[in-house]
Amino acid sequence: MTDSPSTDSARLDELEMRVVHQDQTIEDLNAAITAQWKLIDRLERQVAHLSERVAETEQAVSDAAPVNRPPPHY
């Protein structure tokens, strides 16, 4: 079961093309993952900042003097 040199060359060419395609796919996926991690980091910082603002607002509201108004039905 001996393959001819042209068959071996064709198989080698096909394998090389597959490797090149797989390398490009890996690079594309890596770029996508990197971009997603940057976005996740930015969103985590934004959520932390907004959480701080909510806590500060809640504290300010609880520290404010209560309003002594009659209920709306009076």
PDB file of N, CA, C and O in Angstrom:
ATOM      1  N   MET A   1       0.846  -1.163   0.000  1.00  0.00           N
ATOM      2  CA  MET A   1       0.000   0.000   0.000  1.00  0.00           C
ATOM      3  C   MET A   1       0.899   1.235   0.000  1.00  0.00           C
ATOM      4  O   MET A   1       1.014   1.933   1.007  1.00  0.00           O
ATOM      5  N   THR A   2       1.515   1.485  -1.111  1.00  0.00           N
ATOM      6  CA  THR A   2       2.420   2.602  -1.258  1.00  0.00           C
ATOM      7  C   THR A   2       1.717   3.701  -2.033  1.00  0.00           C
ATOM      8  O   THR A   2       1.142   3.466  -3.095  1.00  0.00           O
ATOM      9  N   ASP A   3       1.775   4.911  -1.477  1.00  0.00           N
ATOM     10  CA  ASP A   3       1.186   6.045  -2.173  1.00  0.00           C
ATOM     11  C   ASP A   3       2.221   6.631  -3.111  1.00  0.00           C
ATOM     12  O   ASP A   3       3.420   6.602  -2.836  1.00  0.00           O
ATOM     13  N   SER A   4       1.746   7.157  -4.207  1.00  0.00           N
ATOM     14  CA  SER A   4       2.663   7.795  -5.144  1.00  0.00           C
ATOM     15  C   SER A   4       3.117   9.131  -4.578  1.00  0.00           C
ATOM     16  O   SER A   4       2.436   9.702  -3.726  1.00  0.00           O
ATOM     17  N   PRO A   5       4.244   9.633  -5.032  1.00  0.00           N
ATOM     18  CA  PRO A   5       4.747  10.915  -4.518  1.00  0.00           C
ATOM     19  C   PRO A   5       3.765  12.059  -4.744  1.00  0.00           C
ATOM     20  O   PRO A   5       3.690  12.963  -3.912  1.00  0.00           O
ATOM     21  N   SER A   6       3.018  12.049  -5.832  1.00  0.00           N
ATOM     22  CA  SER A   6       2.066  13.135  -6.078  1.00  0.00           C
ATOM     23  C   SER A   6       0.914  13.084  -5.084  1.00  0.00           C
ATOM     24  O   SER A   6       0.408  14.128  -4.672  1.00  0.00           O
ATOM     25  N   THR A   7       0.489  11.877  -4.690  1.00  0.00           N
ATOM     26  CA  THR A   7      -0.567  11.729  -3.702  1.00  0.00           C
ATOM     27  C   THR A   7      -0.089  12.219  -2.338  1.00  0.00           C
ATOM     28  O   THR A   7      -0.818  12.898  -1.615  1.00  0.00           O
ATOM     29  N   ASP A   8       1.145  11.864  -2.002  1.00  0.00           N
ATOM     30  CA  ASP A   8       1.716  12.329  -0.731  1.00  0.00           C
ATOM     31  C   ASP A   8       1.822  13.852  -0.716  1.00  0.00           C
ATOM     32  O   ASP A   8       1.535  14.492   0.295  1.00  0.00           O
ATOM     33  N   SER A   9       2.227  14.412  -1.821  1.00  0.00           N
ATOM     34  CA  SER A   9       2.355  15.857  -1.915  1.00  0.00           C
ATOM     35  C   SER A   9       0.987  16.536  -1.787  1.00  0.00           C
ATOM     36  O   SER A   9       0.860  17.569  -1.128  1.00  0.00           O
ATOM     37  N   ALA A  10      -0.008  15.963  -2.404  1.00  0.00           N
ATOM     38  CA  ALA A  10      -1.365  16.528  -2.323  1.00  0.00           C
ATOM     39  C   ALA A  10      -1.885  16.445  -0.891  1.00  0.00           C
ATOM     40  O   ALA A  10      -2.497  17.392  -0.397  1.00  0.00           O
ATOM     41  N   ARG A  11      -1.646  15.327  -0.228  1.00  0.00           N
ATOM     42  CA  ARG A  11      -2.085  15.181   1.166  1.00  0.00           C
ATOM     43  C   ARG A  11      -1.366  16.177   2.060  1.00  0.00           C
ATOM     44  O   ARG A  11      -1.976  16.780   2.943  1.00  0.00           O
ATOM     45  N   LEU A  12      -0.064  16.352   1.830  1.00  0.00           N
ATOM     46  CA  LEU A  12       0.712  17.299   2.615  1.00  0.00           C
ATOM     47  C   LEU A  12       0.206  18.728   2.390  1.00  0.00           C
ATOM     48  O   LEU A  12       0.092  19.510   3.334  1.00  0.00           O
ATOM     49  N   ASP A  13      -0.093  19.057   1.133  1.00  0.00           N
ATOM     50  CA  ASP A  13      -0.629  20.388   0.826  1.00  0.00           C
ATOM     51  C   ASP A  13      -1.968  20.614   1.527  1.00  0.00           C
ATOM     52  O   ASP A  13      -2.222  21.693   2.062  1.00  0.00           O
ATOM     53  N   GLU A  14      -2.811  19.599   1.521  1.00  0.00           N
ATOM     54  CA  GLU A  14      -4.115  19.718   2.187  1.00  0.00           C
ATOM     55  C   GLU A  14      -3.937  19.906   3.695  1.00  0.00           C
ATOM     56  O   GLU A  14      -4.620  20.733   4.299  1.00  0.00           O
ATOM     57  N   LEU A  15      -3.038  19.155   4.297  1.00  0.00           N
ATOM     58  CA  LEU A  15      -2.791  19.300   5.732  1.00  0.00           C
ATOM     59  C   LEU A  15      -2.234  20.679   6.058  1.00  0.00           C
ATOM     60  O   LEU A  15      -2.622  21.280   7.059  1.00  0.00           O
ATOM     61  N   GLU A  16      -1.331  21.188   5.227  1.00  0.00           N
ATOM     62  CA  GLU A  16      -0.785  22.521   5.450  1.00  0.00           C
ATOM     63  C   GLU A  16      -1.875  23.587   5.345  1.00  0.00           C
ATOM     64  O   GLU A  16      -1.887  24.536   6.129  1.00  0.00           O
ATOM     65  N   MET A  17      -2.783  23.440   4.390  1.00  0.00           N
ATOM     66  CA  MET A  17      -3.889  24.398   4.259  1.00  0.00           C
ATOM     67  C   MET A  17      -4.794  24.351   5.492  1.00  0.00           C
ATOM     68  O   MET A  17      -5.257  25.385   5.972  1.00  0.00           O
ATOM     69  N   ARG A  18      -5.037  23.158   5.989  1.00  0.00           N
ATOM     70  CA  ARG A  18      -5.856  23.026   7.195  1.00  0.00           C
ATOM     71  C   ARG A  18      -5.190  23.712   8.390  1.00  0.00           C
ATOM     72  O   ARG A  18      -5.855  24.397   9.167  1.00  0.00           O
ATOM     73  N   VAL A  19      -3.892  23.527   8.528  1.00  0.00           N
ATOM     74  CA  VAL A  19      -3.163  24.141   9.641  1.00  0.00           C
ATOM     75  C   VAL A  19      -3.228  25.659   9.535  1.00  0.00           C
ATOM     76  O   VAL A  19      -3.448  26.342  10.535  1.00  0.00           O
ATOM     77  N   VAL A  20      -3.039  26.183   8.344  1.00  0.00           N
ATOM     78  CA  VAL A  20      -3.108  27.634   8.146  1.00  0.00           C
ATOM     79  C   VAL A  20      -4.501  28.140   8.503  1.00  0.00           C
ATOM     80  O   VAL A  20      -4.643  29.157   9.182  1.00  0.00           O
ATOM     81  N   HIS A  21      -5.523  27.431   8.046  1.00  0.00           N
ATOM     82  CA  HIS A  21      -6.903  27.833   8.356  1.00  0.00           C
ATOM     83  C   HIS A  21      -7.157  27.763   9.859  1.00  0.00           C
ATOM     84  O   HIS A  21      -7.781  28.663  10.421  1.00  0.00           O
ATOM     85  N   GLN A  22      -6.685  26.719  10.508  1.00  0.00           N
ATOM     86  CA  GLN A  22      -6.879  26.583  11.953  1.00  0.00           C
ATOM     87  C   GLN A  22      -6.126  27.667  12.713  1.00  0.00           C
ATOM     88  O   GLN A  22      -6.632  28.193  13.704  1.00  0.00           O
ATOM     89  N   ASP A  23      -4.927  28.004  12.260  1.00  0.00           N
ATOM     90  CA  ASP A  23      -4.175  29.085  12.904  1.00  0.00           C
ATOM     91  C   ASP A  23      -4.935  30.403  12.807  1.00  0.00           C
ATOM     92  O   ASP A  23      -5.002  31.157  13.778  1.00  0.00           O
ATOM     93  N   GLN A  24      -5.508  30.682  11.637  1.00  0.00           N
ATOM     94  CA  GLN A  24      -6.270  31.924  11.464  1.00  0.00           C
ATOM     95  C   GLN A  24      -7.512  31.918  12.349  1.00  0.00           C
ATOM     96  O   GLN A  24      -7.864  32.938  12.941  1.00  0.00           O
ATOM     97  N   THR A  25      -8.164  30.778  12.437  1.00  0.00           N
ATOM     98  CA  THR A  25      -9.347  30.668  13.290  1.00  0.00           C
ATOM     99  C   THR A  25      -8.972  30.903  14.747  1.00  0.00           C
ATOM    100  O   THR A  25      -9.694  31.592  15.468  1.00  0.00           O
ATOM    101  N   ILE A  26      -7.870  30.346  15.181  1.00  0.00           N
ATOM    102  CA  ILE A  26      -7.417  30.530  16.567  1.00  0.00           C
ATOM    103  C   ILE A  26      -7.109  32.002  16.830  1.00  0.00           C
ATOM    104  O   ILE A  26      -7.478  32.532  17.877  1.00  0.00           O
ATOM    105  N   GLU A  27      -6.437  32.666  15.893  1.00  0.00           N
ATOM    106  CA  GLU A  27      -6.139  34.091  16.051  1.00  0.00           C
ATOM    107  C   GLU A  27      -7.420  34.922  16.118  1.00  0.00           C
ATOM    108  O   GLU A  27      -7.521  35.844  16.927  1.00  0.00           O
ATOM    109  N   ASP A  28      -8.401  34.596  15.266  1.00  0.00           N
ATOM    110  CA  ASP A  28      -9.679  35.318  15.282  1.00  0.00           C
ATOM    111  C   ASP A  28     -10.411  35.123  16.611  1.00  0.00           C
ATOM    112  O   ASP A  28     -10.950  36.072  17.180  1.00  0.00           O
ATOM    113  N   LEU A  29     -10.421  33.889  17.092  1.00  0.00           N
ATOM    114  CA  LEU A  29     -11.081  33.607  18.368  1.00  0.00           C
ATOM    115  C   LEU A  29     -10.370  34.307  19.520  1.00  0.00           C
ATOM    116  O   LEU A  29     -11.015  34.822  20.433  1.00  0.00           O
ATOM    117  N   ASN A  30      -9.053  34.323  19.477  1.00  0.00           N
ATOM    118  CA  ASN A  30      -8.286  35.004  20.518  1.00  0.00           C
ATOM    119  C   ASN A  30      -8.603  36.494  20.527  1.00  0.00           C
ATOM    120  O   ASN A  30      -8.760  37.089  21.593  1.00  0.00           O
ATOM    121  N   ALA A  31      -8.698  37.098  19.351  1.00  0.00           N
ATOM    122  CA  ALA A  31      -9.031  38.525  19.274  1.00  0.00           C
ATOM    123  C   ALA A  31     -10.435  38.781  19.822  1.00  0.00           C
ATOM    124  O   ALA A  31     -10.659  39.770  20.521  1.00  0.00           O
ATOM    125  N   ALA A  32     -11.370  37.902  19.509  1.00  0.00           N
ATOM    126  CA  ALA A  32     -12.734  38.063  20.014  1.00  0.00           C
ATOM    127  C   ALA A  32     -12.770  37.937  21.534  1.00  0.00           C
ATOM    128  O   ALA A  32     -13.438  38.725  22.205  1.00  0.00           O
ATOM    129  N   ILE A  33     -12.067  36.968  22.074  1.00  0.00           N
ATOM    130  CA  ILE A  33     -12.046  36.766  23.525  1.00  0.00           C
ATOM    131  C   ILE A  33     -11.385  37.951  24.220  1.00  0.00           C
ATOM    132  O   ILE A  33     -11.850  38.396  25.269  1.00  0.00           O
ATOM    133  N   THR A  34     -10.309  38.459  23.643  1.00  0.00           N
ATOM    134  CA  THR A  34      -9.629  39.620  24.217  1.00  0.00           C
ATOM    135  C   THR A  34     -10.567  40.821  24.256  1.00  0.00           C
ATOM    136  O   THR A  34     -10.635  41.527  25.263  1.00  0.00           O
ATOM    137  N   ALA A  35     -11.286  41.053  23.171  1.00  0.00           N
ATOM    138  CA  ALA A  35     -12.234  42.169  23.119  1.00  0.00           C
ATOM    139  C   ALA A  35     -13.348  41.978  24.143  1.00  0.00           C
ATOM    140  O   ALA A  35     -13.764  42.939  24.791  1.00  0.00           O
ATOM    141  N   GLN A  36     -13.829  40.760  24.293  1.00  0.00           N
ATOM    142  CA  GLN A  36     -14.889  40.499  25.264  1.00  0.00           C
ATOM    143  C   GLN A  36     -14.403  40.727  26.686  1.00  0.00           C
ATOM    144  O   GLN A  36     -15.140  41.283  27.500  1.00  0.00           O
ATOM    145  N   TRP A  37     -13.188  40.315  27.005  1.00  0.00           N
ATOM    146  CA  TRP A  37     -12.657  40.528  28.354  1.00  0.00           C
ATOM    147  C   TRP A  37     -12.489  42.008  28.656  1.00  0.00           C
ATOM    148  O   TRP A  37     -12.743  42.449  29.777  1.00  0.00           O
ATOM    149  N   LYS A  38     -12.059  42.783  27.652  1.00  0.00           N
ATOM    150  CA  LYS A  38     -11.946  44.229  27.850  1.00  0.00           C
ATOM    151  C   LYS A  38     -13.313  44.834  28.138  1.00  0.00           C
ATOM    152  O   LYS A  38     -13.450  45.691  29.011  1.00  0.00           O
ATOM    153  N   LEU A  39     -14.324  44.382  27.399  1.00  0.00           N
ATOM    154  CA  LEU A  39     -15.682  44.872  27.623  1.00  0.00           C
ATOM    155  C   LEU A  39     -16.192  44.460  28.998  1.00  0.00           C
ATOM    156  O   LEU A  39     -16.808  45.264  29.697  1.00  0.00           O
ATOM    157  N   ILE A  40     -15.942  43.229  29.385  1.00  0.00           N
ATOM    158  CA  ILE A  40     -16.376  42.746  30.705  1.00  0.00           C
ATOM    159  C   ILE A  40     -15.714  43.562  31.813  1.00  0.00           C
ATOM    160  O   ILE A  40     -16.375  43.950  32.776  1.00  0.00           O
ATOM    161  N   ASP A  41     -14.416  43.824  31.682  1.00  0.00           N
ATOM    162  CA  ASP A  41     -13.722  44.624  32.693  1.00  0.00           C
ATOM    163  C   ASP A  41     -14.328  46.021  32.787  1.00  0.00           C
ATOM    164  O   ASP A  41     -14.541  46.537  33.885  1.00  0.00           O
ATOM    165  N   ARG A  42     -14.604  46.630  31.640  1.00  0.00           N
ATOM    166  CA  ARG A  42     -15.188  47.979  31.645  1.00  0.00           C
ATOM    167  C   ARG A  42     -16.573  47.959  32.281  1.00  0.00           C
ATOM    168  O   ARG A  42     -16.910  48.848  33.063  1.00  0.00           O
ATOM    169  N   LEU A  43     -17.373  46.955  31.951  1.00  0.00           N
ATOM    170  CA  LEU A  43     -18.720  46.869  32.515  1.00  0.00           C
ATOM    171  C   LEU A  43     -18.682  46.586  34.016  1.00  0.00           C
ATOM    172  O   LEU A  43     -19.517  47.103  34.758  1.00  0.00           O
ATOM    173  N   GLU A  44     -17.731  45.777  34.473  1.00  0.00           N
ATOM    174  CA  GLU A  44     -17.608  45.519  35.910  1.00  0.00           C
ATOM    175  C   GLU A  44     -17.259  46.804  36.659  1.00  0.00           C
ATOM    176  O   GLU A  44     -17.800  47.064  37.733  1.00  0.00           O
ATOM    177  N   ARG A  45     -16.355  47.607  36.092  1.00  0.00           N
ATOM    178  CA  ARG A  45     -16.013  48.889  36.727  1.00  0.00           C
ATOM    179  C   ARG A  45     -17.234  49.813  36.751  1.00  0.00           C
ATOM    180  O   ARG A  45     -17.475  50.511  37.736  1.00  0.00           O
ATOM    181  N   GLN A  46     -17.991  49.809  35.670  1.00  0.00           N
ATOM    182  CA  GLN A  46     -19.173  50.667  35.596  1.00  0.00           C
ATOM    183  C   GLN A  46     -20.225  50.228  36.616  1.00  0.00           C
ATOM    184  O   GLN A  46     -20.842  51.075  37.262  1.00  0.00           O
ATOM    185  N   VAL A  47     -20.434  48.936  36.769  1.00  0.00           N
ATOM    186  CA  VAL A  47     -21.396  48.426  37.746  1.00  0.00           C
ATOM    187  C   VAL A  47     -20.954  48.792  39.161  1.00  0.00           C
ATOM    188  O   VAL A  47     -21.780  49.183  39.986  1.00  0.00           O
ATOM    189  N   ALA A  48     -19.661  48.668  39.448  1.00  0.00           N
ATOM    190  CA  ALA A  48     -19.160  49.028  40.773  1.00  0.00           C
ATOM    191  C   ALA A  48     -19.384  50.518  41.045  1.00  0.00           C
ATOM    192  O   ALA A  48     -19.790  50.901  42.142  1.00  0.00           O
ATOM    193  N   HIS A  49     -19.119  51.345  40.047  1.00  0.00           N
ATOM    194  CA  HIS A  49     -19.320  52.784  40.197  1.00  0.00           C
ATOM    195  C   HIS A  49     -20.803  53.099  40.441  1.00  0.00           C
ATOM    196  O   HIS A  49     -21.139  53.900  41.313  1.00  0.00           O
ATOM    197  N   LEU A  50     -21.671  52.469  39.672  1.00  0.00           N
ATOM    198  CA  LEU A  50     -23.104  52.713  39.844  1.00  0.00           C
ATOM    199  C   LEU A  50     -23.601  52.197  41.191  1.00  0.00           C
ATOM    200  O   LEU A  50     -24.485  52.805  41.795  1.00  0.00           O
ATOM    201  N   SER A  51     -23.050  51.098  41.663  1.00  0.00           N
ATOM    202  CA  SER A  51     -23.431  50.575  42.978  1.00  0.00           C
ATOM    203  C   SER A  51     -23.045  51.558  44.075  1.00  0.00           C
ATOM    204  O   SER A  51     -23.795  51.764  45.029  1.00  0.00           O
ATOM    205  N   GLU A  52     -21.866  52.162  43.930  1.00  0.00           N
ATOM    206  CA  GLU A  52     -21.446  53.169  44.906  1.00  0.00           C
ATOM    207  C   GLU A  52     -22.391  54.370  44.882  1.00  0.00           C
ATOM    208  O   GLU A  52     -22.758  54.900  45.930  1.00  0.00           O
ATOM    209  N   ARG A  53     -22.775  54.787  43.691  1.00  0.00           N
ATOM    210  CA  ARG A  53     -23.679  55.938  43.582  1.00  0.00           C
ATOM    211  C   ARG A  53     -25.044  55.629  44.202  1.00  0.00           C
ATOM    212  O   ARG A  53     -25.634  56.485  44.861  1.00  0.00           O
ATOM    213  N   VAL A  54     -25.541  54.422  43.994  1.00  0.00           N
ATOM    214  CA  VAL A  54     -26.821  54.030  44.586  1.00  0.00           C
ATOM    215  C   VAL A  54     -26.712  54.018  46.103  1.00  0.00           C
ATOM    216  O   VAL A  54     -27.606  54.502  46.797  1.00  0.00           O
ATOM    217  N   ALA A  55     -25.626  53.470  46.618  1.00  0.00           N
ATOM    218  CA  ALA A  55     -25.440  53.423  48.076  1.00  0.00           C
ATOM    219  C   ALA A  55     -25.357  54.832  48.655  1.00  0.00           C
ATOM    220  O   ALA A  55     -25.933  55.109  49.707  1.00  0.00           O
ATOM    221  N   GLU A  56     -24.634  55.728  47.962  1.00  0.00           N
ATOM    222  CA  GLU A  56     -24.541  57.111  48.434  1.00  0.00           C
ATOM    223  C   GLU A  56     -25.910  57.789  48.411  1.00  0.00           C
ATOM    224  O   GLU A  56     -26.255  58.523  49.338  1.00  0.00           O
ATOM    225  N   THR A  57     -26.681  57.550  47.368  1.00  0.00           N
ATOM    226  CA  THR A  57     -28.013  58.141  47.265  1.00  0.00           C
ATOM    227  C   THR A  57     -28.930  57.603  48.350  1.00  0.00           C
ATOM    228  O   THR A  57     -29.683  58.362  48.960  1.00  0.00           O
ATOM    229  N   GLU A  58     -28.873  56.298  48.595  1.00  0.00           N
ATOM    230  CA  GLU A  58     -29.693  55.718  49.659  1.00  0.00           C
ATOM    231  C   GLU A  58     -29.309  56.296  51.011  1.00  0.00           C
ATOM    232  O   GLU A  58     -30.179  56.570  51.838  1.00  0.00           O
ATOM    233  N   GLN A  59     -28.025  56.482  51.240  1.00  0.00           N
ATOM    234  CA  GLN A  59     -27.563  57.056  52.500  1.00  0.00           C
ATOM    235  C   GLN A  59     -28.048  58.490  52.636  1.00  0.00           C
ATOM    236  O   GLN A  59     -28.493  58.901  53.708  1.00  0.00           O
ATOM    237  N   ALA A  60     -27.962  59.254  51.548  1.00  0.00           N
ATOM    238  CA  ALA A  60     -28.401  60.648  51.587  1.00  0.00           C
ATOM    239  C   ALA A  60     -29.903  60.737  51.852  1.00  0.00           C
ATOM    240  O   ALA A  60     -30.347  61.624  52.581  1.00  0.00           O
ATOM    241  N   VAL A  61     -30.671  59.851  51.285  1.00  0.00           N
ATOM    242  CA  VAL A  61     -32.121  59.859  51.496  1.00  0.00           C
ATOM    243  C   VAL A  61     -32.441  59.474  52.931  1.00  0.00           C
ATOM    244  O   VAL A  61     -33.328  60.068  53.544  1.00  0.00           O
ATOM    245  N   SER A  62     -31.745  58.502  53.471  1.00  0.00           N
ATOM    246  CA  SER A  62     -32.041  58.079  54.846  1.00  0.00           C
ATOM    247  C   SER A  62     -31.584  59.131  55.854  1.00  0.00           C
ATOM    248  O   SER A  62     -32.154  59.224  56.941  1.00  0.00           O
ATOM    249  N   ASP A  63     -30.568  59.923  55.514  1.00  0.00           N
ATOM    250  CA  ASP A  63     -30.088  60.977  56.400  1.00  0.00           C
ATOM    251  C   ASP A  63     -30.953  62.236  56.336  1.00  0.00           C
ATOM    252  O   ASP A  63     -30.903  63.067  57.243  1.00  0.00           O
ATOM    253  N   ALA A  64     -31.729  62.381  55.291  1.00  0.00           N
ATOM    254  CA  ALA A  64     -32.540  63.593  55.126  1.00  0.00           C
ATOM    255  C   ALA A  64     -33.661  63.619  56.160  1.00  0.00           C
ATOM    256  O   ALA A  64     -34.161  62.577  56.585  1.00  0.00           O
ATOM    257  N   ALA A  65     -34.039  64.815  56.548  1.00  0.00           N
ATOM    258  CA  ALA A  65     -35.131  64.966  57.519  1.00  0.00           C
ATOM    259  C   ALA A  65     -36.436  64.511  56.876  1.00  0.00           C
ATOM    260  O   ALA A  65     -36.690  64.798  55.706  1.00  0.00           O
ATOM    261  N   PRO A  66     -37.254  63.809  57.634  1.00  0.00           N
ATOM    262  CA  PRO A  66     -38.526  63.354  57.063  1.00  0.00           C
ATOM    263  C   PRO A  66     -39.425  64.561  56.755  1.00  0.00           C
ATOM    264  O   PRO A  66     -39.404  65.569  57.462  1.00  0.00           O
ATOM    265  N   VAL A  67     -40.181  64.435  55.722  1.00  0.00           N
ATOM    266  CA  VAL A  67     -41.101  65.500  55.321  1.00  0.00           C
ATOM    267  C   VAL A  67     -42.427  65.264  56.034  1.00  0.00           C
ATOM    268  O   VAL A  67     -43.024  64.193  55.926  1.00  0.00           O
ATOM    269  N   ASN A  68     -42.874  66.280  56.760  1.00  0.00           N
ATOM    270  CA  ASN A  68     -44.145  66.177  57.495  1.00  0.00           C
ATOM    271  C   ASN A  68     -45.258  66.801  56.660  1.00  0.00           C
ATOM    272  O   ASN A  68     -45.651  67.948  56.873  1.00  0.00           O
ATOM    273  N   ARG A  69     -45.742  66.039  55.733  1.00  0.00           N
ATOM    274  CA  ARG A  69     -46.856  66.479  54.906  1.00  0.00           C
ATOM    275  C   ARG A  69     -48.025  65.554  55.173  1.00  0.00           C
ATOM    276  O   ARG A  69     -47.845  64.370  55.457  1.00  0.00           O
ATOM    277  N   PRO A  70     -49.203  66.095  55.081  1.00  0.00           N
ATOM    278  CA  PRO A  70     -50.354  65.200  55.223  1.00  0.00           C
ATOM    279  C   PRO A  70     -50.452  64.300  53.983  1.00  0.00           C
ATOM    280  O   PRO A  70     -49.987  64.671  52.905  1.00  0.00           O
ATOM    281  N   PRO A  71     -51.042  63.147  54.139  1.00  0.00           N
ATOM    282  CA  PRO A  71     -51.223  62.254  52.989  1.00  0.00           C
ATOM    283  C   PRO A  71     -52.057  62.955  51.900  1.00  0.00           C
ATOM    284  O   PRO A  71     -52.781  63.905  52.198  1.00  0.00           O
ATOM    285  N   PRO A  72     -51.961  62.507  50.684  1.00  0.00           N
ATOM    286  CA  PRO A  72     -52.643  63.186  49.579  1.00  0.00           C
ATOM    287  C   PRO A  72     -54.174  63.231  49.711  1.00  0.00           C
ATOM    288  O   PRO A  72     -54.798  64.093  49.093  1.00  0.00           O
ATOM    289  N   HIS A  73     -54.792  62.355  50.476  1.00  0.00           N
ATOM    290  CA  HIS A  73     -56.254  62.342  50.545  1.00  0.00           C
ATOM    291  C   HIS A  73     -56.809  63.419  51.482  1.00  0.00           C
ATOM    292  O   HIS A  73     -58.028  63.573  51.549  1.00  0.00           O
ATOM    293  N   TYR A  74     -55.971  64.173  52.209  1.00  0.00           N
ATOM    294  CA  TYR A  74     -56.476  65.221  53.097  1.00  0.00           C
ATOM    295  C   TYR A  74     -56.690  66.498  52.375  1.00  0.00           C
ATOM    296  O   TYR A  74     -57.113  67.484  52.977  1.00  0.00           O
TER     297      TYR A  74
END
